[in-house]
Amino acid sequence: MATSTMVVAAGSCLGARVAAAAAPAPAPAVGLPGLRFAANSERERKRKPNILKLESQFVPAFNVSIRRRGQGLSTRGLRSAGVRSAASDPEQLRAAREDVKKLLAEKKCHPILIRLGWHDAGSYDKNIAEFPRRGGANGSLRFSPELGHGANAGLINAVKLLEPVKAKYAGITYADLFQLASATAIEELGGPKIPMRYGRVDTKSPEECAIEGNLPDAGPPNPADHLRKVFYRMGLNDREIVALSGAHTVGRSRPERSGWGKKETKYTTGANIGAPGGQSWTAEWLKFDNSYFRDIKAQSDEDLLVLPTDKVLAEDPEFKKFTDKYAEDQNAFFADYALAHAKLSELGSKFDPEEGIFIDQEAPPKKEPVVEKFVAAKYSSGDRQSELSDSMKAKMRAEYLAVGGSPDRPLGSNYFLNIIIVIAVLAVLASFATQS
Ligand code: HEM
């Protein structure tokens, strides 16, 4: 069996305990079958402390990706296809979706594929403009350095599940495939239709991986502050944080991966659930509905998981507003979830073509910029003041005041100014009349 060496950074976040436990170990398998951590050479360790070597004995694409640094698989596939300039091919995306549906039906792997899409996108930092340094949905999670982040423990299995689909459709990028699989999984579990856009460009090499530490931690000292810090950095708001957390209505947590949850519960054993074990957030964890919100409010079943970051959604006043609403109204949850998920799936992505590729619906019409009528008074005060320089604002206010008008009211309701204008016009007309 071919074996290649991959470099994996050990670090913190969701699976920190697992990664930390693995860090100093020279060889034994940790967590995943087929993976072996080994210490770097002395020279490498000095150059990059906290870096481990990871030996893979499976995932063929990994080995190719690692051997051909700087030449991602998908790029190679696209070049060989040689017919398009777009990142992904719409026909292949549709065909791949059918294959993903079959995979889901066979393996019941919906939750881990949803998590894969989320963790590829969730590294995004809105404060960095440059692609792919800004992170986000760019397929970088297929590379070993990012898969080795503590938060991504276990996701190598998701990449591995998708490899046959990727190999069959060379005209699709990894970034698109990860998001396609995630959205399809939600829909197949009875969730809302996600208004997806495709055409994401892939990162090309492991050097372009996201930095570690951008994904949320499940047990931070102040969960509300932590969630806001992490999700606001992605450009998401409170409503979106709560809606997206609702994805925990499906899936399980496994202590051997993230360090959270029970080894198994009455809900995670039995037939037709994929690999058994772990602790789910809901009883029917292969069904996408709003039960997560009812369960985190009730917290009445020891077999159901409530992470500190789930609990706070039912406690923090701003988060609670949405949690209460979604617990009562599944349609409201689905509507918000679909939009938030589509937004999440595009974080940090670069699209080719720029407007994206739509495989279910026509591309939305391009919005013509609305040219707003200039109302001086709107700029003299209020929110829009920031659009003008201080000297310009002062000048405009002075001009209003000089003619007796109010700079704080738009012209239509600036009655005093209107009267002055009418009098001035009448005076001009009268002077014309006397001259003739
Ligand atoms: C709000 C912050 C979040 C935290 C702290 C968090 C944390 C976690 C943890 C600890 C696990 C268990 C992983 C394991 O042991 O295998 C997990 C699983 C999962 N997460 Fe999250 N998560 C968050 C947000 C999200 C979001 C936004 C989504 C999707 C939109 C999501 C989707 C999932 C899914 C589907 C699973 C189940 C995976 C499986 O069954 O293999 N999570 N999450």
Residues whose N, C-alpha, C, O or C-beta is under 5 A from the ligand:
A	BS01	HEM	L14 P111 I112 I114 R115 W118 A153 G154 P216 D217 A218 L244 S245 A247 H248 V250 G251 R252 S253 R254 R257 S258 W260 T309
